[in-house]
């Protein structure tokens, strides 16, 4: 099955953080199938004015949703992320956005990621690798969601990692 993961960082050497995050996912047997460009994005709900680098990847996995979530949290910890205040600056943030068209809802994980449809820092990179992905609840595509919120936040495509 295919998973879609959003990566973000606004601390330290942001390019190196993204590279290390991708390598750590591969070291844990996630097969990277496709990677978006890197986008520089305005901080949203973040108390520090540090701009983010964001990207999205498609992975092939046979892991169950909570296993995949735990793997991603382990990669974050390995990059030095300490979860504290919501929206705090972070060395590496990995969000499981979708896992095929699975709808999942429990205390730890919601799939698809509930806020992804309103965030340009997610939709712009995800639109490069999965423009026709659909919200299984509404049928809206990533491409359509991008169009709906275009101009809301500042995002700039920087190029490939």
Secondary structure, DSSP 4 states (H G I P E B T S, - for coil): -EEEEEEEE-SSSHHHHHHHHHHHHHHTT-EEEEE--EEEE--SS-SS-PPEEEEEEEEE----HHHHHHHHHHHHHHTT----STT---S-EEEEEEETT--EESSS-EES-TTGGG-HHHHHHHHHHHTT-B-TTT--BHHHHHHHHTTSS-EEEEE--
